[in-house]
């Protein structure tokens, strides 16, 4: 048996005080009686000339002393220590992804609960157990290696904080698997709010997920009309159990541009439009006003109005109003439309940044510029394996499906395609692909295997987001490879080769000089606005990009408690615990107080 606190031993001073109270002579009280038999005893008491009397056996005194001793014992929080494992080595894997910033309860975050559980686990280990600690989000980091120093392990655990990155314990699991292969006996314990399979490493998951209300601004996009007026759309989702009614504030370069009230039912989303805005700045930011939910990092979202030169797009189509309206949201894009595919050669005299072929393909493909094929067959680039009818299309994680994670929609007809080696699929149709993107030679090529009129996609709020992402990927220009990224994502900075090294001003105001003029910058750990500056040929070049909190960390669907192993030894709510005796002892003290009261009443 061990004790959590020793300071209650100081309260033992109360025991002599109780005894002294029973040594004090009690004040005499007159009582009328009919017999003189007790006069002799009264005479003896009257002869005493001190305030003290001989200590007599008194049941109440013994009960009071016993009660004080038991209460002191309870305050010391005794427990029977049970060792968590007999393995010679343990590996603790802590999820530090963005969702771990979410509140677990009113006073703690999931990360704080995970660290507390990990420290509890370390406290219960045998003294000769070797401890390793891994943090895991978008990558795994080894925090402590094979140490028997419990104090050092607890200091390292207390220093762990949640990041803004997307991820879970998967990378940590891979590192743990490689580590335990060298040991005869080892146990791996995962502290996370997202389910991971422990089959390859063994051990168990400590589930720190808890149901909490959360609202999120998932996406912000913009476009300009012919008069230069700005239109902004923001997607707001309510992952809470109650209807959300609040204002969404729109800022432009820290100046408020507009406010709109939004009401969103539980589990639903809403697209909010801000139209006819006169703004010629760089950054727009949509934020939920005064929403106190479980995760505040996702209550706002940035978008950047790029200053790149105008992009020329050639749209070859019979008629597609859905596509034309979606493309109109792109800032700085000039669209030329034609349905004369036979006369396509005439357009090659001009240079276009993007060629969009909707339902038609020219005999000769352009050699420069990006290409977007919609509902086309082009054997020169890819193979159509089959035509499927009445199928559900599912979105895959990709650079063109940001903010569309786990989205699906129905299609009455779709071309099922085989993904070429130079491309990555972002839309699946059964075992085939319905959409992919990649670099063919020097050209960016994107392919969609369906007519939008044969799907329900144009009727959904996700349609303009998908087109916006594809267009951004195909016609991106300037010093930066992207204007908006998620925290932890790399962004390519392409400065002028003969210029000075670019300098990045971070949201916290600190400046960071890059190691070269062309760099993949990975320091996007903090959400906010980053400004990139470069001096070249006596001119100062400047561009900005924004970093948002990854929205798939706002709502965890694959929780440990929702897995098939929930409730088993694989998924637990806490580490293997010891037997705490404090509550049992307090109940015993209450029973003694009741006995004391009964004895006092019956005297």
WOLINBEL-V857135 format. One record per residue. N is the residue number from 0. OMEGA is omega in radians with two decimals (999 if undefined). D_FIRST is the distance of its C-alpha to the first C-alpha in Angstrom with 2 decimals. Layout:
n->{N N}
omega->{OMEGA OMEGA}
d_first->{D_FIRST D_FIRST}
This chain:
n->{0 1 2 3 4 5 6 7 8 9 10 11 12 13 14 15 16 17 18 19 20 21 22 23 24 25 26 27 28 29 30 31 32 33 34 35 36 37 38 39 40 41 42 43 44 45 46 47 48 49 50 51 52 53 54 55 56 57 58 59 60 61 62 63 64 65 66 67 68 69 70 71 72 73 74 75 76 77 78 79 80 81 82 83 84 85 86 87 88 89 90 91 92 93 94 95 96 97 98 99 100 101 102 103 104 105 106 107 108 109 110 111 112 113 114 115 116 117 118 119 120 121 122 123 124 125 126 127 128 129 130 131 132 133 134 135 136 137 138 139 140 141 142 143 144 145 146 147 148 149 150 151 152 153 154 155 156 157 158 159 160 161 162 163 164 165 166 167 168 169 170 171 172 173 174 175 176 177 178 179 180 181 182 183 184 185 186 187 188 189 190 191 192 193 194 195 196 197 198 199 200 201 202 203 204 205 206 207 208 209 210 211 212 213 214 215 216 217 218 219 220 221 222 223 224 225 226 227 228 229 230 231 232 233 234 235 236 237 238 239 240 241 242 243 244 245 246 247 248 249 250 251 252 253 254 255 256 257 258 259 260 261 262 263 264 265 266 267 268 269 270 271 272 273 274 275 276 277 278 279 280 281 282 283 284 285 286 287 288 289 290 291 292 293 294 295 296 297 298 299 300 301 302 303 304 305 306 307 308 309 310 311 312 313 314 315 316 317 318 319 320 321 322 323 324 325 326 327 328 329 330 331 332 333 334 335 336 337 338 339 340 341 342 343 344 345 346 347 348 349 350 351 352 353 354 355 356 357 358 359 360 361 362 363 364 365 366 367 368 369 370 371 372 373 374 375 376 377 378 379 380 381 382 383 384 385 386 387 388 389 390 391 392 393 394 395 396 397 398 399 400 401 402 403 404 405 406 407 408 409 410 411 412 413 414 415 416 417 418 419 420 421 422 423 424 425 426 427 428 429 430 431 432 433 434 435 436 437 438 439 440 441 442 443 444 445 446 447 448 449 450 451 452 453 454 455 456 457 458 459 460 461 462 463 464 465 466 467 468 469 470 471 472 473 474 475 476 477 478 479 480 481 482 483 484 485 486 487 488 489 490 491 492 493 494 495 496 497 498 499 500 501 502 503 504 505 506 507 508 509 510 511 512 513 514 515 516 517 518 519 520 521 522 523 524 525 526 527 528 529 530 531 532 533 534 535 536 537 538 539 540 541 542 543 544 545 546 547 548 549 550 551 552 553 554 555 556 557 558 559 560 561 562 563 564 565 566 567 568 569 570 571 572 573 574 575 576 577 578 579 580 581 582 583 584 585 586 587 588 589 590 591 592 593 594 595 596 597 598 599 600 601 602}
omega->{3.12 -3.11 3.12 -3.12 3.07 -3.09 3.13 3.10 3.10 -3.13 3.06 3.09 3.12 -3.10 3.08 3.14 3.12 -3.13 3.13 3.13 3.12 3.04 3.13 3.13 3.13 -3.14 -3.13 3.14 3.12 3.09 3.06 3.09 -2.99 -3.08 3.09 -3.03 -3.07 -3.10 -3.11 3.13 3.11 -3.14 3.14 3.13 -3.11 -3.12 -3.11 -3.12 3.05 3.13 -3.08 3.04 -3.12 3.14 -3.13 3.06 -3.08 -3.10 3.14 3.14 -3.14 3.13 -3.14 3.11 3.14 3.14 3.13 3.13 -3.12 3.12 3.08 3.12 3.14 -3.14 3.11 3.10 3.12 3.07 3.07 -3.03 3.07 -3.11 -3.03 -3.08 3.05 -3.13 3.13 -3.12 3.04 3.08 3.10 3.13 -3.10 3.06 3.13 -3.13 -3.02 -3.10 3.13 2.99 -3.11 3.11 3.03 3.05 -3.07 -3.04 -3.02 3.02 3.09 3.12 3.13 3.11 3.12 3.12 3.12 3.11 3.13 3.10 3.09 3.12 -3.14 -3.13 -3.05 -3.12 2.97 -3.02 -3.09 -3.14 3.10 -3.04 2.98 -3.09 3.13 2.94 -3.04 2.96 3.06 3.05 3.12 3.12 3.13 -3.06 -3.13 -3.08 2.87 -3.12 3.07 -3.12 -3.12 -3.14 3.10 3.13 -3.13 3.07 3.12 3.11 -3.14 -3.13 -3.09 3.10 3.08 3.09 3.02 -3.00 3.03 3.11 3.11 -3.09 -3.04 -3.13 3.08 3.11 3.12 3.12 3.13 -3.14 3.13 -3.12 -3.03 3.12 -3.09 -3.07 3.12 -3.14 -3.11 3.06 3.12 3.12 -3.12 3.09 -2.95 3.03 -3.12 -3.07 2.97 -3.14 -3.13 -3.01 -3.07 -3.09 -3.01 -3.13 -3.10 -3.13 2.95 -3.02 3.10 3.08 3.02 3.14 3.12 3.08 3.13 3.05 -3.01 2.93 -3.00 -2.96 3.01 3.09 -3.09 3.05 3.12 3.11 -3.07 -3.13 3.10 3.12 -3.03 2.99 -3.10 3.01 3.13 3.09 -3.13 -3.14 -3.14 3.11 -3.12 -3.12 -3.10 3.07 3.13 3.07 -3.08 3.04 2.98 -3.09 3.10 -3.14 3.01 -3.07 3.08 3.07 -3.09 -3.13 -3.07 3.08 3.06 3.08 -3.12 3.06 -3.05 3.08 3.11 3.10 -3.07 3.12 -3.13 3.03 -3.12 -3.13 2.99 -3.00 3.06 3.13 3.08 -3.09 -3.14 3.13 -3.03 -2.95 3.00 -3.03 3.10 -3.04 3.03 -3.05 2.98 3.07 3.13 -3.14 -3.01 -3.10 -3.08 -3.07 -3.10 -3.14 3.10 -3.11 -3.10 2.89 -3.07 3.05 -3.05 3.12 -3.14 3.12 -3.08 3.12 3.13 -3.12 3.04 -3.12 3.10 -3.06 3.00 3.11 3.11 -3.10 3.12 -3.10 -3.11 3.13 3.12 3.14 -3.13 3.12 -3.14 3.13 3.07 -3.13 3.08 -3.05 3.00 -3.02 3.10 3.04 -3.11 -3.10 3.11 3.13 -3.08 -3.13 -3.13 -3.11 -3.09 3.08 3.06 3.10 3.09 3.12 -3.12 3.04 3.14 3.14 -3.10 3.10 -3.14 -3.12 -3.14 3.12 3.13 -3.12 3.09 -3.12 3.14 3.13 3.11 -3.14 3.06 3.13 3.13 3.11 -3.12 2.96 -3.11 -3.08 -3.14 -3.07 -3.04 -3.09 3.03 -3.04 -3.04 2.99 -3.08 3.13 3.10 -3.04 3.10 3.11 -3.09 -3.13 3.04 3.10 -3.08 3.12 3.11 -3.14 3.06 3.13 3.12 -3.07 3.08 3.14 3.09 3.12 -3.09 3.10 3.11 3.13 -3.12 3.05 3.10 -2.99 3.00 -3.07 3.10 -3.08 -3.10 -3.02 3.06 -3.13 3.05 -3.13 -3.06 3.04 -3.04 3.13 -3.12 3.10 3.03 3.11 3.10 -3.12 3.13 -3.13 3.12 -3.03 3.09 -3.05 3.02 -3.09 3.07 -3.10 3.01 -2.99 -3.13 2.97 -3.11 -3.14 3.12 -3.13 3.05 -3.06 -3.10 3.13 -3.10 3.14 -3.13 -3.07 3.14 3.11 3.14 -3.14 3.12 3.14 3.14 3.14 3.12 -3.12 -3.05 -3.03 -3.12 3.13 3.06 -3.08 -3.08 3.13 3.12 3.11 3.13 3.08 3.03 3.11 -3.14 -3.13 3.11 3.07 -3.09 3.09 -3.11 3.09 3.10 -3.03 -3.10 -3.14 3.10 3.10 3.13 3.10 -3.14 3.00 -3.07 -3.14 3.14 3.09 -3.13 3.12 -3.13 3.12 -3.13 -3.05 -3.14 -3.13 3.09 -2.98 2.92 -3.06 -3.07 -3.09 -3.06 -3.10 -3.07 3.09 -3.14 -3.06 3.10 3.10 -3.14 3.14 3.08 3.03 -3.13 3.12 3.12 -3.13 3.11 3.07 -3.10 3.03 3.13 2.96 -3.08 3.10 3.14 3.02 -3.12 -2.97 3.08 3.00 -3.12 -3.09 -3.11 3.12 -3.09 -3.08 3.07 -3.14 3.13 -3.12 3.12 -3.11 3.13 3.12 3.09 3.12 -3.14 3.14 -3.10 3.11 -3.12 3.08 3.10 -2.90 3.03 -3.12 3.13 -3.04 -3.00 -3.10 3.11 -3.12 3.11 3.09 3.11 3.11 3.11 3.10 3.11 3.10 3.09 3.12 3.12 3.13 3.13 3.12 -3.12 -3.13 -3.05 3.13 999}
d_first->{0.00 3.80 7.03 10.24 12.64 13.32 16.92 16.54 16.24 19.97 20.62 20.13 23.83 24.59 23.94 27.03 29.03 28.55 29.62 32.61 33.75 34.04 35.96 38.57 41.72 42.31 45.65 48.33 49.64 53.12 53.25 56.61 56.77 59.61 58.78 58.90 56.40 53.56 55.74 54.65 50.94 51.94 54.05 51.10 49.13 52.12 52.43 49.05 49.80 46.24 43.94 41.18 40.83 38.90 35.35 35.50 33.01 32.30 30.09 29.98 28.62 25.75 24.96 25.14 22.86 20.25 20.68 20.29 17.08 15.58 17.03 15.63 12.09 12.99 14.56 11.51 10.38 6.73 5.73 4.59 6.38 9.66 12.33 15.54 18.03 18.97 22.18 23.22 24.70 23.99 26.66 26.06 29.32 29.72 32.80 34.57 37.76 39.50 37.98 34.54 36.09 36.22 34.16 31.15 30.97 32.56 30.43 29.57 31.44 30.48 30.14 27.65 25.52 25.83 24.78 21.74 20.68 21.45 19.35 16.34 17.18 17.49 14.11 12.51 15.03 14.75 16.23 19.55 20.36 23.69 24.02 27.35 28.19 31.41 33.04 35.66 38.55 42.17 40.94 37.80 36.59 34.21 32.02 29.78 30.45 28.16 25.94 22.62 22.35 19.71 21.11 24.56 23.61 22.22 25.41 27.56 25.95 26.43 30.07 30.85 33.22 35.16 38.78 41.93 42.53 43.02 40.72 37.44 35.10 37.98 38.78 35.15 34.88 37.93 36.53 33.18 35.23 37.17 34.10 32.11 35.31 34.86 31.35 30.50 27.20 26.46 25.08 26.81 25.41 27.99 27.47 30.77 32.85 35.38 35.12 35.43 35.59 32.82 34.88 35.89 32.54 30.01 26.70 26.48 27.46 25.38 28.02 28.49 31.85 32.61 35.95 37.67 41.31 43.19 46.85 48.40 51.76 52.04 55.41 58.27 61.72 65.15 68.85 72.12 75.40 78.92 79.04 75.87 73.81 70.14 68.39 64.59 62.43 58.70 56.48 53.75 51.13 48.87 45.62 44.40 44.32 47.00 50.52 50.84 53.64 53.98 56.37 56.54 57.86 59.95 60.27 62.71 61.88 59.69 62.51 62.10 64.70 64.04 61.68 61.46 59.56 57.76 56.34 54.26 52.86 49.31 49.05 52.55 54.32 57.40 59.88 61.10 64.46 65.69 69.42 72.30 70.20 72.08 69.72 70.53 67.25 64.69 61.40 60.69 57.33 56.43 53.50 52.06 52.53 49.58 47.46 43.79 42.02 38.91 40.59 43.22 44.11 46.31 48.16 51.05 53.08 55.71 59.02 61.49 65.26 66.51 69.67 70.66 74.28 75.52 74.74 77.55 76.71 79.23 78.48 80.47 80.23 82.40 80.48 76.77 76.19 72.43 72.25 74.69 72.81 69.48 71.11 72.53 69.06 69.11 70.09 72.95 73.96 77.63 78.29 81.60 82.13 84.51 85.08 87.71 85.76 89.06 89.86 86.48 88.14 89.75 86.34 85.47 87.84 85.21 81.68 78.89 75.22 74.29 76.28 75.16 76.73 76.26 77.69 80.17 80.19 83.06 84.83 83.79 80.37 80.12 79.15 77.45 75.07 72.21 72.85 71.35 72.47 72.07 73.03 75.06 75.67 76.06 76.17 76.61 73.01 71.04 71.39 71.32 70.01 70.57 71.20 68.55 69.09 66.76 63.58 60.45 60.11 56.69 55.96 54.05 52.28 55.05 56.59 59.04 56.58 54.54 53.37 54.34 51.13 50.82 54.26 56.71 60.20 62.87 66.15 69.17 70.29 68.81 69.73 67.00 67.07 65.73 63.94 65.81 64.02 64.67 63.00 59.66 59.48 58.26 59.52 59.19 61.36 59.68 59.65 62.17 62.31 64.11 63.67 63.03 63.65 64.15 66.47 69.58 71.29 71.43 71.34 68.50 68.95 67.27 68.14 67.57 68.76 69.71 72.22 70.41 72.73 71.25 67.71 65.94 64.57 67.27 66.37 62.76 61.47 60.05 63.60 64.62 61.25 61.81 65.40 64.38 61.77 64.31 66.99 64.72 63.84 67.48 69.19 66.68 68.46 67.94 65.66 62.49 61.72 60.18 60.14 56.83 53.69 50.06 47.39 46.69 50.05 52.55 55.96 58.96 60.79 64.36 66.07 69.51 69.56 71.87 69.87 67.06 63.43 62.22 59.81 57.30 56.34 52.93 51.92 49.99 53.31 52.52 55.17 54.57 57.38 57.54 58.07 61.33 63.85 62.63 58.84 56.24 54.19 50.49 49.16 49.15 45.51 46.46 48.40 51.71 55.15 55.88 59.32 60.85 63.72 66.00 69.07 71.78 75.47 75.18 73.75 70.27 68.86 66.08 64.15 60.98 58.36 55.48 51.91 50.36 46.88 46.81 47.32 45.65 42.35 43.06 42.41 40.16 41.45 39.54 36.03 33.03 32.81 36.50 36.34 36.65 33.09 31.63 28.95 28.23 25.56 27.98 27.89 24.69 24.19 20.96 18.95 16.71 13.97 10.24 9.55 9.81 9.57 11.98 15.12 14.35 13.80 16.98 18.89 18.05 19.37 22.47 23.10 23.11 25.53 27.77 27.83 28.72 31.52 32.89 32.98 34.74 37.31 38.20 38.83}
